[in-house]
Amino acid sequence: MEQYKYSAMSNDGSRVEGVVEASDEFTAVSKIKAQNLPVVINIQQVKQKDMGILSADLGSKKVDTEALSVMCSQFSIILGAGVNIATCMQMISEQTADKKLAAMLAKSADDVAHGAGVAASFERNCEGLPLTFIETVRAGEQSGTMDECFKTLEAYYSKSHKLQQKIKQALSYPLFVVVVAIVVVIVMMVKVVPTMTSVFEGFGGQLPAITVALVGMSKFFRVGWPFMIAVAVVGFGGFKMWVSTEKGKEQHSSNMLKIPVMGNINRLNGAAQFANTMSALLKAGLPVSQALDTTGKVMDNYVLGQGLRGMVRKIEEGRRLGDVMRESALFPKTLTEMTAIGEETGELESTLDTIGDYYANEADHATTQALAKLEPGIMVVLAIFVGWIVLAIYMPMFSMYNLF
């Protein structure tokens, strides 16, 4: 929302000055006239001072999918009861616990009350809203089926949230084990090993090669930790810069589809995301070409997204989606064939919805299996490393006992 300073003439001819908040100058003028000030003499946007980091939004720009799902459910119910959209937005802004959504809804409600479009208001007042949400709302606004569109979005984001929670739960234990292992190794290298080394050196004699290697590694950890941090930071920064380029983004996304185990999981996730997003957009009333273009923009994998957007022109030429997908070979054959069948039977939306659930379950199952195999692998590696440390510490002791 912007602030506008104005001068206006009241009904009795007196001059009135003030400040009004509005999304644009046209809306600001409408608000001023609504205050019994029929003649606006002058209006000027007030430039707000940049407060730097104090005014910055330090949180993530992305909106939480669970909060988004709950909001869409509220919209569907309240709009279904016959409440107008502006009042509905104001009501939900006062109920939602998510501060970002509450602020966005309050501003958007004011915009819509003064004649702005719903989708345009959402897009203007909250940049963290997903493109899928904006385009679905826009389609519902144009077709007059806003309540049905929000019902579709509620189901879509509910599925997305459940899938994210499953992945987080599956990853939590392996990540915990790795973090604990790293902490234990650092403590041993920085505290335990140097203490044992000083004891060995006090007895004199030749240390075994395995112990010498451990001592050298311990010294490197104690002295070289700034270097290791610097290398990690530079490496991460270089990787982010590379991925931000067109070539790097494409190469990285391609690699993520080819690597063992994870490549299969990424393909299954991509298939589920394509099917669920296309289904939601088609149910909202978008044509196949527009739904395909929007889906391509929101795909997590860049290669899959670009491939989908490349299909748009072929669809606009009159070709079937199933035939175009067969030529691209980007997605699993089952998804391609089910899409073709859905087109032929006229049930593309419901077919994609069903196949989306199937691939979401397959991705979850593949992730669970991969992590089930990863956990023993982590334990074996840790056991070998700890065994090496124990052997490196005890071998000098055995040597000293033999001397005595």
C-alpha positions in Angstrom: 0.0 0.0 0.0 1.2 3.5 -0.9 0.6 6.8 0.9 -0.8 9.8 -1.0 -0.9 13.4 0.2 -3.8 15.3 -1.2 -5.6 18.6 -1.3 -9.4 18.6 -1.9 -12.5 20.8 -1.9 -15.4 19.9 0.4 -19.1 20.4 -0.3 -19.1 23.7 1.5 -16.1 25.0 -0.5 -13.5 24.7 2.2 -10.0 23.4 1.4 -9.0 20.1 3.1 -5.6 18.4 3.2 -4.7 15.0 4.3 -3.0 11.6 3.7 -4.7 8.5 2.4 -3.4 4.9 1.9 -4.2 3.1 -1.4 -2.7 0.7 -3.9 -2.6 3.2 -6.7 -3.5 6.8 -7.5 -6.9 5.9 -9.0 -7.9 4.1 -5.8 -6.6 7.0 -3.7 -8.9 9.5 -5.6 -11.9 7.2 -5.0 -11.2 7.0 -1.3 -10.9 10.8 -1.1 -14.2 11.4 -2.9 -15.8 8.8 -0.6 -15.1 11.2 2.3 -17.5 13.9 0.9 -14.7 15.6 -0.9 -16.0 15.8 -4.5 -13.1 17.9 -6.0 -9.5 16.6 -5.7 -7.3 19.6 -6.3 -3.9 17.9 -6.0 -2.6 14.4 -5.1 1.0 13.3 -4.7 2.6 10.0 -3.6 4.5 10.2 -0.4 8.0 8.6 -0.8 8.6 6.6 2.3 12.2 6.6 3.7 14.1 3.3 3.5 15.0 2.2 7.1 17.4 -0.4 5.8 17.7 -3.6 7.8 15.3 -2.3 10.4 12.4 -2.3 7.8 13.4 -5.5 6.1 11.3 -8.6 6.4 13.8 -11.0 7.9 11.5 -14.0 7.5 11.2 -16.3 4.5 9.3 -14.9 1.6 7.5 -18.2 1.0 4.1 -18.6 2.6 3.7 -21.8 4.7 1.7 -24.4 2.8 -0.3 -25.4 5.8 -1.4 -21.9 6.5 -2.3 -21.5 2.8 -4.4 -24.6 2.9 -6.3 -23.5 6.0 -6.9 -20.0 4.4 -8.2 -21.6 1.2 -10.6 -23.8 3.2 -11.9 -20.7 5.0 -12.4 -18.9 1.7 -14.3 -21.8 0.2 -16.7 -22.1 3.2 -17.3 -18.3 3.6 -17.8 -17.6 -0.1 -20.1 -20.6 -0.4 -22.3 -19.0 2.3 -22.8 -16.0 0.0 -20.5 -13.4 1.6 -18.9 -11.0 -0.8 -15.1 -11.4 -1.5 -13.9 -8.2 0.2 -15.8 -8.9 3.4 -14.6 -12.5 3.3 -10.9 -11.4 3.0 -11.3 -9.0 5.9 -12.9 -11.7 8.1 -10.2 -14.2 7.3 -7.4 -11.6 7.9 -8.7 -11.2 11.5 -8.8 -15.0 12.1 -5.6 -16.3 10.5 -2.6 -16.9 12.8 0.0 -16.3 10.0 1.0 -12.6 10.3 2.2 -12.4 6.7 -1.1 -13.7 5.4 -3.1 -11.5 7.8 -1.4 -8.4 6.6 -1.7 -9.4 2.9 -5.4 -10.1 3.3 -6.1 -6.9 5.1 -4.4 -4.8 2.3 -6.1 -6.9 -0.4 -9.5 -6.5 1.2 -9.1 -2.8 1.1 -8.0 -2.9 -2.6 -10.9 -5.1 -3.6 -13.4 -3.0 -1.8 -12.3 -0.1 -4.0 -12.6 -2.0 -7.2 -9.3 -3.8 -7.7 -9.2 -7.4 -8.9 -8.8 -10.2 -6.4 -5.8 -12.0 -8.1 -4.1 -8.7 -8.8 -4.5 -7.6 -5.2 -3.0 -10.9 -3.9 -0.1 -10.6 -6.4 0.6 -6.9 -5.4 0.4 -7.3 -1.7 2.2 -10.6 -1.0 5.1 -11.6 -3.3 5.5 -15.0 -1.4 2.3 -16.4 -2.8 2.9 -19.3 -5.2 2.1 -18.7 -8.9 -0.2 -21.6 -8.9 -2.4 -19.9 -6.2 -2.4 -16.6 -8.2 -3.3 -18.1 -11.5 -6.0 -20.4 -10.0 -7.6 -17.4 -8.2 -7.5 -15.4 -11.5 -9.2 -18.2 -13.4 -11.9 -18.5 -10.7 -12.4 -14.8 -10.7 -12.9 -14.8 -14.5 -15.3 -17.8 -14.5 -17.2 -16.8 -11.3 -16.4 -20.0 -9.5 -14.2 -18.5 -6.7 -15.5 -20.9 -4.0 -14.8 -24.0 -6.1 -11.3 -22.7 -7.0 -10.5 -22.2 -3.3 -11.8 -25.7 -2.5 -9.4 -27.1 -5.2 -6.5 -25.0 -3.8 -7.3 -26.3 -0.3 -6.9 -29.9 -1.4 -3.8 -29.1 -3.5 -1.9 -27.4 -0.6 -3.1 -29.9 1.9 -1.5 -32.7 -0.2 1.7 -30.6 -0.6 2.0 -30.0 3.1 1.4 -33.7 4.0 4.1 -34.7 1.5 6.6 -32.2 2.9 5.9 -33.4 6.5 6.5 -37.0 5.5 9.9 -36.1 3.9 10.9 -34.0 7.0 10.0 -36.9 9.3 11.9 -39.4 7.2 15.0 -37.2 7.1 15.0 -36.1 10.8 16.7 -39.3 12.2 19.5 -39.6 9.7 20.3 -35.9 10.0 20.3 -36.2 13.8 22.8 -39.1 13.6 25.1 -37.2 11.2 25.1 -34.0 13.3 25.8 -36.0 16.5 28.6 -37.9 14.7 30.2 -34.6 13.5 30.1 -33.2 17.0 31.6 -36.3 18.5 34.4 -36.4 15.9 35.3 -32.7 16.5 35.4 -33.2 20.3 37.6 -36.2 20.0 40.0 -34.5 17.5 40.2 -31.3 19.5 40.2 -32.5 23.1 40.6 -36.3 23.5 43.3 -37.1 20.9 45.7 -34.2 21.9 45.5 -35.4 25.6 46.4 -38.9 24.6 49.1 -37.7 22.3 50.9 -35.8 25.2 50.8 -39.0 27.3 52.4 -41.0 24.5 55.1 -38.5 23.8 56.0 -38.5 27.5 56.9 -42.2 27.3 59.1 -41.6 24.2 59.6 -44.2 21.6 58.3 -44.7 18.0 54.5 -44.2 17.5 52.7 -46.6 15.1 51.9 -45.1 11.7 48.1 -45.2 12.4 48.6 -43.1 15.5 50.9 -40.7 13.7 48.1 -40.2 11.1 45.6 -39.6 13.8 47.8 -37.1 15.5 48.3 -35.3 12.3 44.6 -35.1 11.6 44.0 -33.8 15.1 46.6 -31.0 14.6 45.0 -30.1 11.3 41.5 -29.9 13.0 42.9 -27.6 15.8 44.9 -25.3 13.5 43.1 -25.6 10.2 39.5 -25.1 11.2 39.4 -21.5 9.9 40.7 -22.8 6.5 38.0 -25.5 6.4 35.3 -23.0 7.2 36.7 -20.6 4.5 36.8 -23.4 1.9 33.2 -24.5 2.8 31.9 -20.9 2.5 33.7 -20.2 -0.7 32.6 -23.6 -2.2 29.0 -23.0 -1.2 29.1 -19.4 -2.6 30.7 -20.6 -5.8 28.0 -23.3 -6.2 25.2 -20.8 -5.6 26.6 -18.5 -8.2 27.0 -21.3 -10.7 23.4 -22.6 -10.1 22.1 -19.0 -10.6 23.4 -19.0 -14.2 21.2 -20.5 -17.0 23.8 -23.2 -17.9 24.5 -24.1 -14.3 20.9 -24.3 -13.4 20.2 -26.6 -16.3 23.2 -28.8 -15.7 22.4 -29.1 -11.9 18.8 -30.0 -12.6 19.8 -32.5 -15.2 22.3 -34.1 -12.8 19.6 -34.3 -10.0 17.5 -36.5 -12.4 20.4 -38.8 -13.3 22.2 -39.6 -10.0 21.5 -43.0 -8.5 18.6 -43.4 -6.1 18.0 -39.6 -5.7 17.4 -39.3 -9.5 14.5 -41.7 -9.3 13.0 -39.9 -6.3 13.3 -36.6 -8.0 11.6 -37.9 -11.1 8.7 -39.3 -9.0 8.4 -36.0 -7.2 8.4 -34.2 -10.5 5.6 -36.4 -11.9 3.5 -35.9 -8.8 4.0 -32.1 -8.9 3.1 -32.0 -12.6 0.0 -34.1 -12.2 -1.3 -32.3 -9.0 -0.6 -28.8 -10.3 -2.1 -29.4 -13.7 -5.2 -31.0 -12.1 -5.7 -27.9 -9.9 -5.3 -25.4 -12.7 -7.6 -27.3 -15.1 -10.3 -27.6 -12.4 -10.1 -23.9 -12.0 -11.0 -23.5 -15.7 -7.6 -22.7 -17.3 -7.0 -23.9 -20.8 -4.4 -26.7 -21.2 -1.8 -24.5 -22.8 -2.0 -21.9 -20.0 -2.1 -24.5 -17.3 1.0 -26.2 -18.8 2.9 -22.9 -18.9 2.0 -22.1 -15.3 3.0 -25.6 -14.2 6.3 -25.3 -16.0 7.0 -22.1 -14.0 6.4 -23.7 -10.6 8.2 -27.0 -11.1 11.0 -27.5 -8.6 13.2 -29.1 -11.2 14.3 -26.5 -13.8 14.8 -29.0 -16.7 11.3 -30.5 -16.2 9.8 -27.0 -16.0 11.5 -25.8 -19.2 10.5 -29.0 -20.9 6.8 -28.3 -20.0 7.0 -24.7 -21.1 8.5 -25.9 -24.4 5.4 -28.0 -25.0 3.0 -25.0 -24.9 3.5 -23.9 -28.5 2.8 -27.5 -29.7 -0.4 -27.5 -27.6 -1.4 -24.2 -29.1 -0.9 -25.7 -32.6 -3.7 -28.1 -31.8 -1.8 -31.2 -30.7 -2.8 -33.4 -27.8 -0.9 -33.2 -24.5 -0.4 -37.0 -24.3 1.2 -37.0 -27.8 3.5 -34.1 -26.9 4.5 -35.7 -23.6 5.4 -39.0 -25.4 7.8 -37.1 -27.7 9.5 -35.3 -24.8 10.1 -38.4 -22.7 10.6 -36.2 -19.6 8.1 -38.1 -17.4 7.4 -41.8 -16.5 5.6 -43.7 -19.2 2.6 -44.5 -16.9 2.0 -40.8 -16.4 2.2 -40.0 -20.1 -0.2 -42.8 -21.0 -2.7 -42.0 -18.2 -2.6 -38.3 -19.4 -3.4 -39.5 -23.0 -6.3 -41.7 -21.7 -7.7 -38.8 -19.6 -7.7 -36.6 -22.7 -9.5 -39.2 -24.8 -12.2 -39.8 -22.2 -12.6 -36.1 -21.3 -11.6 -36.8 -17.7 -8.2 -35.2 -17.7 -8.6 -33.3 -14.4 -9.7 -36.3 -12.4 -7.2 -38.6 -14.1 -4.3 -36.3 -13.3 -5.6 -36.0 -9.7 -5.6 -39.8 -9.3 -2.2 -40.3 -10.9 -0.8 -37.4 -8.9 -1.7 -39.2 -5.6 -0.1 -42.4 -7.0 3.2 -40.7 -7.8 3.2 -38.8 -4.5 2.9 -42.2 -2.7 5.6 -43.7 -4.9 7.9 -40.9 -4.1 7.3 -41.2 -0.4 7.8 -45.0 -0.6 11.1 -44.6 -2.6 12.3 -41.9 -0.1 11.6 -44.2 2.9 13.4 -47.1 1.3 16.4 -45.0 0.4 16.7 -43.7 4.0 16.2 -47.2 5.4 19.3 -48.2 3.4 21.2 -45.0 4.3 20.9 -45.4 8.1 22.8 -48.7 8.3 25.4 -47.2 5.9 25.9 -44.2 8.2 26.3 -46.5 11.2 28.9 -48.7 9.4 31.0 -45.7 8.4 30.8 -44.3 11.9 31.8 -47.7 13.3 34.8 -47.9 11.0 35.9 -44.4 11.9 35.5 -44.9 15.6 37.3 -48.3 15.4 40.2 -46.6 13.6 40.5 -44.0 16.4 40.3 -46.6 19.1 43.0 -48.7 17.4 45.2 -45.7 16.9 45.0 -44.9 20.6 45.4 -48.5 21.9 48.3 -49.6 19.7 50.9 -47.3 21.4 49.7 -48.7 24.7 50.3 -52.3 23.6 53.8 -51.2 22.4 54.5 -49.7 25.8 53.4 -52.8 27.6 55.8 -54.9 25.5 58.7 -52.5 26.4 58.0 -53.2 30.1 
